[in-house]
């Protein structure tokens, strides 16, 4: 249960179609801190980019 919760921001970003690369990198390297996890989640919940 811990790993899916840890990568929740990445899954949210992938589902919303936002920049998954940057969210994944921040989540991978800084997600172990609460602040890094919240930043990744905020990026994942940000505005969608229109093509």
C-alpha positions as CSV (number, residue, x, y, z in Angstrom):
1,X,0.0,0.0,0.0
2,X,2.9,2.4,0.6
3,X,4.3,2.5,-3.0
4,X,1.0,3.4,-4.7
5,X,0.4,6.1,-2.1
6,X,4.0,7.4,-2.5
7,X,3.5,7.7,-6.3
8,X,-0.1,9.1,-6.1
9,X,1.0,12.5,-7.6
10,X,2.4,10.7,-10.6
11,X,-0.8,8.7,-11.1
12,X,-2.9,11.8,-10.8
13,X,-0.7,13.6,-13.3
14,X,-0.9,10.7,-15.7
15,X,-4.7,10.6,-15.4
16,X,-5.1,14.3,-15.9
17,X,-2.7,14.5,-18.9
18,X,-0.3,17.0,-17.4
19,X,3.5,17.0,-17.6
20,X,4.2,13.5,-16.1
21,X,8.0,13.7,-16.5
22,X,8.6,16.5,-14.1
23,X,6.1,15.3,-11.6
24,X,7.7,11.8,-11.6
25,X,11.2,13.2,-11.1
26,X,10.2,15.5,-8.2
27,X,8.1,12.7,-6.7
28,X,11.0,10.1,-7.1
29,X,13.7,12.3,-5.6
30,X,11.8,14.6,-3.2
31,X,8.7,12.6,-2.5
32,X,10.2,11.1,0.7
33,X,9.9,14.5,2.3
34,X,6.3,15.7,2.9
35,X,7.0,19.0,1.3
36,X,8.3,17.3,-1.9
37,X,5.3,15.1,-2.0
38,X,2.9,18.0,-1.7
39,X,4.8,20.0,-4.4
40,X,4.5,17.0,-6.8
41,X,0.8,16.7,-6.0
42,X,0.2,20.4,-6.5
43,X,2.0,20.1,-9.9
44,X,-0.2,17.2,-10.8
45,X,-3.3,19.1,-9.9
46,X,-2.3,22.1,-11.9
47,X,-3.9,23.4,-15.1
48,X,-4.0,21.1,-18.0
49,X,-2.0,22.1,-21.1
50,X,-4.0,22.5,-24.3
51,X,-2.4,21.2,-27.5
